[in-house]
Amino acid sequence: MDYGVHDLADGVRSELEASYVKHGCGPEFWSTYQRVLERLVPPAQGTARTRVTNELALVIEQLGIVRRAQLVPPRSARARVR
């Protein structure tokens, strides 16, 4: 599914919501989530991928699919934890 610049967020939200309605919180929903993420930003994009992953997690939280989204900390914060 392709989205114009202005309705990207609404399109992604609708796609995830439709998948949840159809599949619940099972593997098919999470496969849709992965496809959306890979379409928005390829795996090798580093901090951009982290940012988009967190944004998608918040969308899923707002839709009520998960109670609380677990966000990925920025790379610099992960380095300090070690």
mmCIF file of the N, C-alpha and C atoms, coordinates in Angstrom:
data_MODEL
# 
_entry.id   MODEL 
# 
loop_
_atom_site.group_PDB 
_atom_site.id 
_atom_site.type_symbol 
_atom_site.label_atom_id 
_atom_site.label_alt_id 
_atom_site.label_comp_id 
_atom_site.label_asym_id 
_atom_site.label_entity_id 
_atom_site.label_seq_id 
_atom_site.pdbx_PDB_ins_code 
_atom_site.Cartn_x 
_atom_site.Cartn_y 
_atom_site.Cartn_z 
_atom_site.occupancy 
_atom_site.B_iso_or_equiv 
_atom_site.pdbx_formal_charge 
_atom_site.auth_seq_id 
_atom_site.auth_comp_id 
_atom_site.auth_asym_id 
_atom_site.auth_atom_id 
_atom_site.pdbx_PDB_model_num 
ATOM 1   N N  . MET A 1 1  ? 0.845  -1.170  0.000  1.00 0.00 ? 1  MET A N  1 
ATOM 2   C CA . MET A 1 1  ? 0.000  0.000   0.000  1.00 0.00 ? 1  MET A CA 1 
ATOM 3   C C  . MET A 1 1  ? 0.889  1.230   0.000  1.00 0.00 ? 1  MET A C  1 
ATOM 4   N N  . ASP A 1 2  ? 0.709  2.118   -0.937 1.00 0.00 ? 2  ASP A N  1 
ATOM 5   C CA . ASP A 1 2  ? 1.485  3.354   -1.004 1.00 0.00 ? 2  ASP A CA 1 
ATOM 6   C C  . ASP A 1 2  ? 0.669  4.508   -0.448 1.00 0.00 ? 2  ASP A C  1 
ATOM 7   N N  . TYR A 1 3  ? 1.350  5.448   0.200  1.00 0.00 ? 3  TYR A N  1 
ATOM 8   C CA . TYR A 1 3  ? 0.684  6.596   0.787  1.00 0.00 ? 3  TYR A CA 1 
ATOM 9   C C  . TYR A 1 3  ? 1.338  7.865   0.273  1.00 0.00 ? 3  TYR A C  1 
ATOM 10  N N  . GLY A 1 4  ? 0.544  8.923   0.111  1.00 0.00 ? 4  GLY A N  1 
ATOM 11  C CA . GLY A 1 4  ? 1.094  10.234  -0.184 1.00 0.00 ? 4  GLY A CA 1 
ATOM 12  C C  . GLY A 1 4  ? 1.734  10.793  1.063  1.00 0.00 ? 4  GLY A C  1 
ATOM 13  N N  . VAL A 1 5  ? 2.516  11.829  0.910  1.00 0.00 ? 5  VAL A N  1 
ATOM 14  C CA . VAL A 1 5  ? 3.231  12.410  2.047  1.00 0.00 ? 5  VAL A CA 1 
ATOM 15  C C  . VAL A 1 5  ? 2.266  12.846  3.141  1.00 0.00 ? 5  VAL A C  1 
ATOM 16  N N  . HIS A 1 6  ? 1.137  13.444  2.771  1.00 0.00 ? 6  HIS A N  1 
ATOM 17  C CA . HIS A 1 6  ? 0.234  14.022  3.767  1.00 0.00 ? 6  HIS A CA 1 
ATOM 18  C C  . HIS A 1 6  ? -0.573 12.999  4.552  1.00 0.00 ? 6  HIS A C  1 
ATOM 19  N N  . ASP A 1 7  ? -0.838 11.862  3.956  1.00 0.00 ? 7  ASP A N  1 
ATOM 20  C CA . ASP A 1 7  ? -1.661 10.896  4.680  1.00 0.00 ? 7  ASP A CA 1 
ATOM 21  C C  . ASP A 1 7  ? -0.892 9.652   5.093  1.00 0.00 ? 7  ASP A C  1 
ATOM 22  N N  . LEU A 1 8  ? 0.428  9.748   5.182  1.00 0.00 ? 8  LEU A N  1 
ATOM 23  C CA . LEU A 1 8  ? 1.251  8.601   5.559  1.00 0.00 ? 8  LEU A CA 1 
ATOM 24  C C  . LEU A 1 8  ? 0.848  8.066   6.933  1.00 0.00 ? 8  LEU A C  1 
ATOM 25  N N  . ALA A 1 9  ? 0.791  8.932   7.920  1.00 0.00 ? 9  ALA A N  1 
ATOM 26  C CA . ALA A 1 9  ? 0.473  8.479   9.277  1.00 0.00 ? 9  ALA A CA 1 
ATOM 27  C C  . ALA A 1 9  ? -0.914 7.853   9.334  1.00 0.00 ? 9  ALA A C  1 
ATOM 28  N N  . ASP A 1 10 ? -1.897 8.477   8.698  1.00 0.00 ? 10 ASP A N  1 
ATOM 29  C CA . ASP A 1 10 ? -3.252 7.918   8.695  1.00 0.00 ? 10 ASP A CA 1 
ATOM 30  C C  . ASP A 1 10 ? -3.292 6.593   7.959  1.00 0.00 ? 10 ASP A C  1 
ATOM 31  N N  . GLY A 1 11 ? -2.550 6.486   6.868  1.00 0.00 ? 11 GLY A N  1 
ATOM 32  C CA . GLY A 1 11 ? -2.518 5.239   6.109  1.00 0.00 ? 11 GLY A CA 1 
ATOM 33  C C  . GLY A 1 11 ? -1.894 4.110   6.896  1.00 0.00 ? 11 GLY A C  1 
ATOM 34  N N  . VAL A 1 12 ? -0.801 4.389   7.568  1.00 0.00 ? 12 VAL A N  1 
ATOM 35  C CA . VAL A 1 12 ? -0.124 3.373   8.386  1.00 0.00 ? 12 VAL A CA 1 
ATOM 36  C C  . VAL A 1 12 ? -1.036 2.955   9.532  1.00 0.00 ? 12 VAL A C  1 
ATOM 37  N N  . ARG A 1 13 ? -1.629 3.931   10.184 1.00 0.00 ? 13 ARG A N  1 
ATOM 38  C CA . ARG A 1 13 ? -2.545 3.646   11.293 1.00 0.00 ? 13 ARG A CA 1 
ATOM 39  C C  . ARG A 1 13 ? -3.703 2.768   10.815 1.00 0.00 ? 13 ARG A C  1 
ATOM 40  N N  . SER A 1 14 ? -4.286 3.111   9.678  1.00 0.00 ? 14 SER A N  1 
ATOM 41  C CA . SER A 1 14 ? -5.407 2.338   9.131  1.00 0.00 ? 14 SER A CA 1 
ATOM 42  C C  . SER A 1 14 ? -4.987 0.917   8.775  1.00 0.00 ? 14 SER A C  1 
ATOM 43  N N  . GLU A 1 15 ? -3.808 0.786   8.189  1.00 0.00 ? 15 GLU A N  1 
ATOM 44  C CA . GLU A 1 15 ? -3.319 -0.543  7.811  1.00 0.00 ? 15 GLU A CA 1 
ATOM 45  C C  . GLU A 1 15 ? -3.099 -1.425  9.037  1.00 0.00 ? 15 GLU A C  1 
ATOM 46  N N  . LEU A 1 16 ? -2.483 -0.859  10.070 1.00 0.00 ? 16 LEU A N  1 
ATOM 47  C CA . LEU A 1 16 ? -2.247 -1.629  11.287 1.00 0.00 ? 16 LEU A CA 1 
ATOM 48  C C  . LEU A 1 16 ? -3.564 -1.959  11.990 1.00 0.00 ? 16 LEU A C  1 
ATOM 49  N N  . GLU A 1 17 ? -4.461 -1.006  12.026 1.00 0.00 ? 17 GLU A N  1 
ATOM 50  C CA . GLU A 1 17 ? -5.746 -1.236  12.674 1.00 0.00 ? 17 GLU A CA 1 
ATOM 51  C C  . GLU A 1 17 ? -6.547 -2.317  11.941 1.00 0.00 ? 17 GLU A C  1 
ATOM 52  N N  . ALA A 1 18 ? -6.553 -2.264  10.622 1.00 0.00 ? 18 ALA A N  1 
ATOM 53  C CA . ALA A 1 18 ? -7.270 -3.272  9.837  1.00 0.00 ? 18 ALA A CA 1 
ATOM 54  C C  . ALA A 1 18 ? -6.683 -4.661  10.066 1.00 0.00 ? 18 ALA A C  1 
ATOM 55  N N  . SER A 1 19 ? -5.366 -4.741  10.152 1.00 0.00 ? 19 SER A N  1 
ATOM 56  C CA . SER A 1 19 ? -4.722 -6.025  10.404 1.00 0.00 ? 19 SER A CA 1 
ATOM 57  C C  . SER A 1 19 ? -5.089 -6.542  11.789 1.00 0.00 ? 19 SER A C  1 
ATOM 58  N N  . TYR A 1 20 ? -5.147 -5.648  12.761 1.00 0.00 ? 20 TYR A N  1 
ATOM 59  C CA . TYR A 1 20 ? -5.512 -6.054  14.123 1.00 0.00 ? 20 TYR A CA 1 
ATOM 60  C C  . TYR A 1 20 ? -6.959 -6.547  14.176 1.00 0.00 ? 20 TYR A C  1 
ATOM 61  N N  . VAL A 1 21 ? -7.845 -5.837  13.507 1.00 0.00 ? 21 VAL A N  1 
ATOM 62  C CA . VAL A 1 21 ? -9.248 -6.254  13.483 1.00 0.00 ? 21 VAL A CA 1 
ATOM 63  C C  . VAL A 1 21 ? -9.376 -7.643  12.849 1.00 0.00 ? 21 VAL A C  1 
ATOM 64  N N  . LYS A 1 22 ? -8.619 -7.875  11.810 1.00 0.00 ? 22 LYS A N  1 
ATOM 65  C CA . LYS A 1 22 ? -8.698 -9.149  11.084 1.00 0.00 ? 22 LYS A CA 1 
ATOM 66  C C  . LYS A 1 22 ? -8.001 -10.293 11.827 1.00 0.00 ? 22 LYS A C  1 
ATOM 67  N N  . HIS A 1 23 ? -6.825 -10.013 12.419 1.00 0.00 ? 23 HIS A N  1 
ATOM 68  C CA . HIS A 1 23 ? -5.985 -11.080 12.969 1.00 0.00 ? 23 HIS A CA 1 
ATOM 69  C C  . HIS A 1 23 ? -5.809 -11.054 14.483 1.00 0.00 ? 23 HIS A C  1 
ATOM 70  N N  . GLY A 1 24 ? -6.321 -10.023 15.148 1.00 0.00 ? 24 GLY A N  1 
ATOM 71  C CA . GLY A 1 24 ? -6.044 -9.891  16.575 1.00 0.00 ? 24 GLY A CA 1 
ATOM 72  C C  . GLY A 1 24 ? -4.568 -9.577  16.772 1.00 0.00 ? 24 GLY A C  1 
ATOM 73  N N  . CYS A 1 25 ? -4.046 -9.946  17.903 1.00 0.00 ? 25 CYS A N  1 
ATOM 74  C CA . CYS A 1 25 ? -2.647 -9.633  18.220 1.00 0.00 ? 25 CYS A CA 1 
ATOM 75  C C  . CYS A 1 25 ? -1.734 -10.824 17.914 1.00 0.00 ? 25 CYS A C  1 
ATOM 76  N N  . GLY A 1 26 ? -2.157 -11.648 16.965 1.00 0.00 ? 26 GLY A N  1 
ATOM 77  C CA . GLY A 1 26 ? -1.397 -12.843 16.620 1.00 0.00 ? 26 GLY A CA 1 
ATOM 78  C C  . GLY A 1 26 ? -0.289 -12.587 15.624 1.00 0.00 ? 26 GLY A C  1 
ATOM 79  N N  . PRO A 1 27 ? 0.341  -13.655 15.172 1.00 0.00 ? 27 PRO A N  1 
ATOM 80  C CA . PRO A 1 27 ? 1.496  -13.551 14.279 1.00 0.00 ? 27 PRO A CA 1 
ATOM 81  C C  . PRO A 1 27 ? 1.226  -12.783 12.984 1.00 0.00 ? 27 PRO A C  1 
ATOM 82  N N  . GLU A 1 28 ? 0.026  -12.909 12.422 1.00 0.00 ? 28 GLU A N  1 
ATOM 83  C CA . GLU A 1 28 ? -0.266 -12.198 11.176 1.00 0.00 ? 28 GLU A CA 1 
ATOM 84  C C  . GLU A 1 28 ? -0.249 -10.683 11.375 1.00 0.00 ? 28 GLU A C  1 
ATOM 85  N N  . PHE A 1 29 ? -0.743 -10.223 12.527 1.00 0.00 ? 29 PHE A N  1 
ATOM 86  C CA . PHE A 1 29 ? -0.681 -8.783  12.807 1.00 0.00 ? 29 PHE A CA 1 
ATOM 87  C C  . PHE A 1 29 ? 0.769  -8.322  12.867 1.00 0.00 ? 29 PHE A C  1 
ATOM 88  N N  . TRP A 1 30 ? 1.612  -9.077  13.576 1.00 0.00 ? 30 TRP A N  1 
ATOM 89  C CA . TRP A 1 30 ? 3.003  -8.667  13.736 1.00 0.00 ? 30 TRP A CA 1 
ATOM 90  C C  . TRP A 1 30 ? 3.771  -8.785  12.420 1.00 0.00 ? 30 TRP A C  1 
ATOM 91  N N  . SER A 1 31 ? 3.352  -9.669  11.544 1.00 0.00 ? 31 SER A N  1 
ATOM 92  C CA . SER A 1 31 ? 3.944  -9.728  10.199 1.00 0.00 ? 31 SER A CA 1 
ATOM 93  C C  . SER A 1 31 ? 3.595  -8.462  9.418  1.00 0.00 ? 31 SER A C  1 
ATOM 94  N N  . THR A 1 32 ? 2.355  -8.000  9.565  1.00 0.00 ? 32 THR A N  1 
ATOM 95  C CA . THR A 1 32 ? 1.956  -6.737  8.933  1.00 0.00 ? 32 THR A CA 1 
ATOM 96  C C  . THR A 1 32 ? 2.800  -5.603  9.480  1.00 0.00 ? 32 THR A C  1 
ATOM 97  N N  . TYR A 1 33 ? 2.980  -5.572  10.790 1.00 0.00 ? 33 TYR A N  1 
ATOM 98  C CA . TYR A 1 33 ? 3.805  -4.541  11.429 1.00 0.00 ? 33 TYR A CA 1 
ATOM 99  C C  . TYR A 1 33 ? 5.219  -4.538  10.829 1.00 0.00 ? 33 TYR A C  1 
ATOM 100 N N  . GLN A 1 34 ? 5.821  -5.704  10.694 1.00 0.00 ? 34 GLN A N  1 
ATOM 101 C CA . GLN A 1 34 ? 7.177  -5.800  10.134 1.00 0.00 ? 34 GLN A CA 1 
ATOM 102 C C  . GLN A 1 34 ? 7.214  -5.323  8.679  1.00 0.00 ? 34 GLN A C  1 
ATOM 103 N N  . ARG A 1 35 ? 6.203  -5.688  7.898  1.00 0.00 ? 35 ARG A N  1 
ATOM 104 C CA . ARG A 1 35 ? 6.155  -5.230  6.500  1.00 0.00 ? 35 ARG A CA 1 
ATOM 105 C C  . ARG A 1 35 ? 6.038  -3.720  6.421  1.00 0.00 ? 35 ARG A C  1 
ATOM 106 N N  . VAL A 1 36 ? 5.204  -3.137  7.267  1.00 0.00 ? 36 VAL A N  1 
ATOM 107 C CA . VAL A 1 36 ? 5.051  -1.677  7.295  1.00 0.00 ? 36 VAL A CA 1 
ATOM 108 C C  . VAL A 1 36 ? 6.381  -1.029  7.662  1.00 0.00 ? 36 VAL A C  1 
ATOM 109 N N  . LEU A 1 37 ? 7.026  -1.532  8.700  1.00 0.00 ? 37 LEU A N  1 
ATOM 110 C CA . LEU A 1 37 ? 8.302  -0.977  9.143  1.00 0.00 ? 37 LEU A CA 1 
ATOM 111 C C  . LEU A 1 37 ? 9.356  -1.065  8.040  1.00 0.00 ? 37 LEU A C  1 
ATOM 112 N N  . GLU A 1 38 ? 9.470  -2.204  7.394  1.00 0.00 ? 38 GLU A N  1 
ATOM 113 C CA . GLU A 1 38 ? 10.470 -2.365  6.330  1.00 0.00 ? 38 GLU A CA 1 
ATOM 114 C C  . GLU A 1 38 ? 10.159 -1.492  5.121  1.00 0.00 ? 38 GLU A C  1 
ATOM 115 N N  . ARG A 1 39 ? 8.880  -1.265  4.866  1.00 0.00 ? 39 ARG A N  1 
ATOM 116 C CA . ARG A 1 39 ? 8.505  -0.399  3.754  1.00 0.00 ? 39 ARG A CA 1 
ATOM 117 C C  . ARG A 1 39 ? 8.835  1.068   4.064  1.00 0.00 ? 39 ARG A C  1 
ATOM 118 N N  . LEU A 1 40 ? 8.669  1.463   5.325  1.00 0.00 ? 40 LEU A N  1 
ATOM 119 C CA . LEU A 1 40 ? 8.923  2.851   5.698  1.00 0.00 ? 40 LEU A CA 1 
ATOM 120 C C  . LEU A 1 40 ? 10.408 3.168   5.803  1.00 0.00 ? 40 LEU A C  1 
ATOM 121 N N  . VAL A 1 41 ? 11.185 2.217   6.310  1.00 0.00 ? 41 VAL A N  1 
ATOM 122 C CA . VAL A 1 41 ? 12.620 2.454   6.493  1.00 0.00 ? 41 VAL A CA 1 
ATOM 123 C C  . VAL A 1 41 ? 13.342 1.107   6.494  1.00 0.00 ? 41 VAL A C  1 
ATOM 124 N N  . PRO A 1 42 ? 14.271 0.920   5.569  1.00 0.00 ? 42 PRO A N  1 
ATOM 125 C CA . PRO A 1 42 ? 15.013 -0.342  5.490  1.00 0.00 ? 42 PRO A CA 1 
ATOM 126 C C  . PRO A 1 42 ? 15.820 -0.603  6.766  1.00 0.00 ? 42 PRO A C  1 
ATOM 127 N N  . PRO A 1 43 ? 16.111 -1.884  7.065  1.00 0.00 ? 43 PRO A N  1 
ATOM 128 C CA . PRO A 1 43 ? 16.822 -2.236  8.290  1.00 0.00 ? 43 PRO A CA 1 
ATOM 129 C C  . PRO A 1 43 ? 18.166 -1.524  8.498  1.00 0.00 ? 43 PRO A C  1 
ATOM 130 N N  . ALA A 1 44 ? 18.867 -1.196  7.458  1.00 0.00 ? 44 ALA A N  1 
ATOM 131 C CA . ALA A 1 44 ? 20.206 -0.618  7.599  1.00 0.00 ? 44 ALA A CA 1 
ATOM 132 C C  . ALA A 1 44 ? 20.198 0.889   7.878  1.00 0.00 ? 44 ALA A C  1 
ATOM 133 N N  . GLN A 1 45 ? 19.078 1.465   8.206  1.00 0.00 ? 45 GLN A N  1 
ATOM 134 C CA . GLN A 1 45 ? 18.995 2.917   8.359  1.00 0.00 ? 45 GLN A CA 1 
ATOM 135 C C  . GLN A 1 45 ? 19.303 3.436   9.762  1.00 0.00 ? 45 GLN A C  1 
ATOM 136 N N  . GLY A 1 46 ? 19.722 2.583   10.679 1.00 0.00 ? 46 GLY A N  1 
ATOM 137 C CA . GLY A 1 46 ? 20.195 3.003   12.006 1.00 0.00 ? 46 GLY A CA 1 
ATOM 138 C C  . GLY A 1 46 ? 19.203 3.827   12.799 1.00 0.00 ? 46 GLY A C  1 
ATOM 139 N N  . THR A 1 47 ? 19.584 5.072   13.123 1.00 0.00 ? 47 THR A N  1 
ATOM 140 C CA . THR A 1 47 ? 18.753 5.904   13.996 1.00 0.00 ? 47 THR A CA 1 
ATOM 141 C C  . THR A 1 47 ? 17.402 6.221   13.371 1.00 0.00 ? 47 THR A C  1 
ATOM 142 N N  . ALA A 1 48 ? 17.334 6.312   12.060 1.00 0.00 ? 48 ALA A N  1 
ATOM 143 C CA . ALA A 1 48 ? 16.038 6.557   11.405 1.00 0.00 ? 48 ALA A CA 1 
ATOM 144 C C  . ALA A 1 48 ? 15.107 5.382   11.671 1.00 0.00 ? 48 ALA A C  1 
ATOM 145 N N  . ARG A 1 49 ? 15.635 4.174   11.599 1.00 0.00 ? 49 ARG A N  1 
ATOM 146 C CA . ARG A 1 49 ? 14.804 2.983   11.850 1.00 0.00 ? 49 ARG A CA 1 
ATOM 147 C C  . ARG A 1 49 ? 14.362 2.943   13.305 1.00 0.00 ? 49 ARG A C  1 
ATOM 148 N N  . THR A 1 50 ? 15.235 3.300   14.222 1.00 0.00 ? 50 THR A N  1 
ATOM 149 C CA . THR A 1 50 ? 14.869 3.336   15.636 1.00 0.00 ? 50 THR A CA 1 
ATOM 150 C C  . THR A 1 50 ? 13.732 4.330   15.855 1.00 0.00 ? 50 THR A C  1 
ATOM 151 N N  . ARG A 1 51 ? 13.838 5.502   15.254 1.00 0.00 ? 51 ARG A N  1 
ATOM 152 C CA . ARG A 1 51 ? 12.809 6.532   15.401 1.00 0.00 ? 51 ARG A CA 1 
ATOM 153 C C  . ARG A 1 51 ? 11.461 6.043   14.857 1.00 0.00 ? 51 ARG A C  1 
ATOM 154 N N  . VAL A 1 52 ? 11.476 5.450   13.664 1.00 0.00 ? 52 VAL A N  1 
ATOM 155 C CA . VAL A 1 52 ? 10.236 4.958   13.054 1.00 0.00 ? 52 VAL A CA 1 
ATOM 156 C C  . VAL A 1 52 ? 9.672  3.790   13.864 1.00 0.00 ? 52 VAL A C  1 
ATOM 157 N N  . THR A 1 53 ? 10.524 2.908   14.347 1.00 0.00 ? 53 THR A N  1 
ATOM 158 C CA . THR A 1 53 ? 10.075 1.795   15.190 1.00 0.00 ? 53 THR A CA 1 
ATOM 159 C C  . THR A 1 53 ? 9.340  2.325   16.415 1.00 0.00 ? 53 THR A C  1 
ATOM 160 N N  . ASN A 1 54 ? 9.890  3.331   17.048 1.00 0.00 ? 54 ASN A N  1 
ATOM 161 C CA . ASN A 1 54 ? 9.258  3.915   18.224 1.00 0.00 ? 54 ASN A CA 1 
ATOM 162 C C  . ASN A 1 54 ? 7.938  4.590   17.867 1.00 0.00 ? 54 ASN A C  1 
ATOM 163 N N  . GLU A 1 55 ? 7.897  5.269   16.732 1.00 0.00 ? 55 GLU A N  1 
ATOM 164 C CA . GLU A 1 55 ? 6.654  5.915   16.299 1.00 0.00 ? 55 GLU A CA 1 
ATOM 165 C C  . GLU A 1 55 ? 5.565  4.877   16.037 1.00 0.00 ? 55 GLU A C  1 
ATOM 166 N N  . LEU A 1 56 ? 5.919  3.770   15.387 1.00 0.00 ? 56 LEU A N  1 
ATOM 167 C CA . LEU A 1 56 ? 4.944  2.700   15.148 1.00 0.00 ? 56 LEU A CA 1 
ATOM 168 C C  . LEU A 1 56 ? 4.485  2.085   16.471 1.00 0.00 ? 56 LEU A C  1 
ATOM 169 N N  . ALA A 1 57 ? 5.399  1.924   17.408 1.00 0.00 ? 57 ALA A N  1 
ATOM 170 C CA . ALA A 1 57 ? 5.032  1.372   18.717 1.00 0.00 ? 57 ALA A CA 1 
ATOM 171 C C  . ALA A 1 57 ? 4.004  2.271   19.409 1.00 0.00 ? 57 ALA A C  1 
ATOM 172 N N  . LEU A 1 58 ? 4.180  3.569   19.291 1.00 0.00 ? 58 LEU A N  1 
ATOM 173 C CA . LEU A 1 58 ? 3.225  4.493   19.903 1.00 0.00 ? 58 LEU A CA 1 
ATOM 174 C C  . LEU A 1 58 ? 1.870  4.448   19.201 1.00 0.00 ? 58 LEU A C  1 
ATOM 175 N N  . VAL A 1 59 ? 1.868  4.258   17.879 1.00 0.00 ? 59 VAL A N  1 
ATOM 176 C CA . VAL A 1 59 ? 0.609  4.111   17.145 1.00 0.00 ? 59 VAL A CA 1 
ATOM 177 C C  . VAL A 1 59 ? -0.129 2.876   17.653 1.00 0.00 ? 59 VAL A C  1 
ATOM 178 N N  . ILE A 1 60 ? 0.592  1.781   17.812 1.00 0.00 ? 60 ILE A N  1 
ATOM 179 C CA . ILE A 1 60 ? -0.006 0.537   18.297 1.00 0.00 ? 60 ILE A CA 1 
ATOM 180 C C  . ILE A 1 60 ? -0.558 0.729   19.712 1.00 0.00 ? 60 ILE A C  1 
ATOM 181 N N  . GLU A 1 61 ? 0.154  1.474   20.531 1.00 0.00 ? 61 GLU A N  1 
ATOM 182 C CA . GLU A 1 61 ? -0.329 1.778   21.881 1.00 0.00 ? 61 GLU A CA 1 
ATOM 183 C C  . GLU A 1 61 ? -1.603 2.628   21.811 1.00 0.00 ? 61 GLU A C  1 
ATOM 184 N N  . GLN A 1 62 ? -1.609 3.651   20.970 1.00 0.00 ? 62 GLN A N  1 
ATOM 185 C CA . GLN A 1 62 ? -2.780 4.522   20.827 1.00 0.00 ? 62 GLN A CA 1 
ATOM 186 C C  . GLN A 1 62 ? -4.005 3.757   20.337 1.00 0.00 ? 62 GLN A C  1 
ATOM 187 N N  . LEU A 1 63 ? -3.790 2.754   19.505 1.00 0.00 ? 63 LEU A N  1 
ATOM 188 C CA . LEU A 1 63 ? -4.893 1.935   19.009 1.00 0.00 ? 63 LEU A CA 1 
ATOM 189 C C  . LEU A 1 63 ? -5.401 0.953   20.064 1.00 0.00 ? 63 LEU A C  1 
ATOM 190 N N  . GLY A 1 64 ? -4.666 0.821   21.169 1.00 0.00 ? 64 GLY A N  1 
ATOM 191 C CA . GLY A 1 64 ? -5.073 -0.089  22.233 1.00 0.00 ? 64 GLY A CA 1 
ATOM 192 C C  . GLY A 1 64 ? -4.660 -1.533  21.994 1.00 0.00 ? 64 GLY A C  1 
ATOM 193 N N  . ILE A 1 65 ? -3.759 -1.747  21.046 1.00 0.00 ? 65 ILE A N  1 
ATOM 194 C CA . ILE A 1 65 ? -3.318 -3.101  20.719 1.00 0.00 ? 65 ILE A CA 1 
ATOM 195 C C  . ILE A 1 65 ? -2.378 -3.628  21.798 1.00 0.00 ? 65 ILE A C  1 
ATOM 196 N N  . VAL A 1 66 ? -1.546 -2.747  22.323 1.00 0.00 ? 66 VAL A N  1 
ATOM 197 C CA . VAL A 1 66 ? -0.714 -3.090  23.479 1.00 0.00 ? 66 VAL A CA 1 
ATOM 198 C C  . VAL A 1 66 ? -1.016 -2.064  24.568 1.00 0.00 ? 66 VAL A C  1 
ATOM 199 N N  . ARG A 1 67 ? -0.884 -2.493  25.811 1.00 0.00 ? 67 ARG A N  1 
ATOM 200 C CA . ARG A 1 67 ? -1.174 -1.590  26.927 1.00 0.00 ? 67 ARG A CA 1 
ATOM 201 C C  . ARG A 1 67 ? -0.145 -0.469  27.007 1.00 0.00 ? 67 ARG A C  1 
ATOM 202 N N  . ARG A 1 68 ? 1.127  -0.853  26.862 1.00 0.00 ? 68 ARG A N  1 
ATOM 203 C CA . ARG A 1 68 ? 2.194  0.147   26.941 1.00 0.00 ? 68 ARG A CA 1 
ATOM 204 C C  . ARG A 1 68 ? 3.297  -0.236  25.970 1.00 0.00 ? 68 ARG A C  1 
ATOM 205 N N  . ALA A 1 69 ? 3.623  0.679   25.081 1.00 0.00 ? 69 ALA A N  1 
ATOM 206 C CA . ALA A 1 69 ? 4.665  0.426   24.087 1.00 0.00 ? 69 ALA A CA 1 
ATOM 207 C C  . ALA A 1 69 ? 6.036  0.425   24.763 1.00 0.00 ? 69 ALA A C  1 
ATOM 208 N N  . GLN A 1 70 ? 6.872  -0.500  24.348 1.00 0.00 ? 70 GLN A N  1 
ATOM 209 C CA . GLN A 1 70 ? 8.254  -0.527  24.822 1.00 0.00 ? 70 GLN A CA 1 
ATOM 210 C C  . GLN A 1 70 ? 9.092  0.128   23.739 1.00 0.00 ? 70 GLN A C  1 
ATOM 211 N N  . LEU A 1 71 ? 9.664  1.276   24.051 1.00 0.00 ? 71 LEU A N  1 
ATOM 212 C CA . LEU A 1 71 ? 10.427 2.035   23.070 1.00 0.00 ? 71 LEU A CA 1 
ATOM 213 C C  . LEU A 1 71 ? 11.894 1.627   23.079 1.00 0.00 ? 71 LEU A C  1 
ATOM 214 N N  . VAL A 1 72 ? 12.505 1.732   21.919 1.00 0.00 ? 72 VAL A N  1 
ATOM 215 C CA . VAL A 1 72 ? 13.928 1.424   21.767 1.00 0.00 ? 72 VAL A CA 1 
ATOM 216 C C  . VAL A 1 72 ? 14.709 2.698   22.078 1.00 0.00 ? 72 VAL A C  1 
ATOM 217 N N  . PRO A 1 73 ? 15.632 2.635   23.036 1.00 0.00 ? 73 PRO A N  1 
ATOM 218 C CA . PRO A 1 73 ? 16.410 3.840   23.346 1.00 0.00 ? 73 PRO A CA 1 
ATOM 219 C C  . PRO A 1 73 ? 17.357 4.180   22.199 1.00 0.00 ? 73 PRO A C  1 
ATOM 220 N N  . PRO A 1 74 ? 17.706 5.459   22.067 1.00 0.00 ? 74 PRO A N  1 
ATOM 221 C CA . PRO A 1 74 ? 18.684 5.844   21.039 1.00 0.00 ? 74 PRO A CA 1 
ATOM 222 C C  . PRO A 1 74 ? 19.997 5.110   21.263 1.00 0.00 ? 74 PRO A C  1 
ATOM 223 N N  . ARG A 1 75 ? 20.751 4.929   20.196 1.00 0.00 ? 75 ARG A N  1 
ATOM 224 C CA . ARG A 1 75 ? 22.021 4.198   20.264 1.00 0.00 ? 75 ARG A CA 1 
ATOM 225 C C  . ARG A 1 75 ? 22.928 4.751   21.362 1.00 0.00 ? 75 ARG A C  1 
ATOM 226 N N  . SER A 1 76 ? 22.993 6.071   21.529 1.00 0.00 ? 76 SER A N  1 
ATOM 227 C CA . SER A 1 76 ? 23.881 6.676   22.533 1.00 0.00 ? 76 SER A CA 1 
ATOM 228 C C  . SER A 1 76 ? 23.470 6.245   23.940 1.00 0.00 ? 76 SER A C  1 
ATOM 229 N N  . ALA A 1 77 ? 22.178 6.119   24.201 1.00 0.00 ? 77 ALA A N  1 
ATOM 230 C CA . ALA A 1 77 ? 21.711 5.683   25.528 1.00 0.00 ? 77 ALA A CA 1 
ATOM 231 C C  . ALA A 1 77 ? 22.040 4.210   25.750 1.00 0.00 ? 77 ALA A C  1 
ATOM 232 N N  . ARG A 1 78 ? 21.951 3.386   24.709 1.00 0.00 ? 78 ARG A N  1 
ATOM 233 C CA . ARG A 1 78 ? 22.276 1.961   24.840 1.00 0.00 ? 78 ARG A CA 1 
ATOM 234 C C  . ARG A 1 78 ? 23.750 1.791   25.161 1.00 0.00 ? 78 ARG A C  1 
ATOM 235 N N  . ALA A 1 79 ? 24.615 2.617   24.595 1.00 0.00 ? 79 ALA A N  1 
ATOM 236 C CA . ALA A 1 79 ? 26.046 2.508   24.827 1.00 0.00 ? 79 ALA A CA 1 
ATOM 237 C C  . ALA A 1 79 ? 26.387 2.807   26.291 1.00 0.00 ? 79 ALA A C  1 
ATOM 238 N N  . ARG A 1 80 ? 25.663 3.730   26.917 1.00 0.00 ? 80 ARG A N  1 
ATOM 239 C CA . ARG A 1 80 ? 25.916 4.080   28.315 1.00 0.00 ? 80 ARG A CA 1 
ATOM 240 C C  . ARG A 1 80 ? 25.517 2.980   29.274 1.00 0.00 ? 80 ARG A C  1 
ATOM 241 N N  . VAL A 1 81 ? 24.523 2.175   28.906 1.00 0.00 ? 81 VAL A N  1 
ATOM 242 C CA . VAL A 1 81 ? 24.023 1.114   29.762 1.00 0.00 ? 81 VAL A CA 1 
ATOM 243 C C  . VAL A 1 81 ? 25.027 -0.011  29.919 1.00 0.00 ? 81 VAL A C  1 
ATOM 244 N N  . ARG A 1 82 ? 25.817 -0.255  28.920 1.00 0.00 ? 82 ARG A N  1 
ATOM 245 C CA . ARG A 1 82 ? 26.773 -1.380  28.929 1.00 0.00 ? 82 ARG A CA 1 
ATOM 246 C C  . ARG A 1 82 ? 27.842 -1.241  29.939 1.00 0.00 ? 82 ARG A C  1 
# 
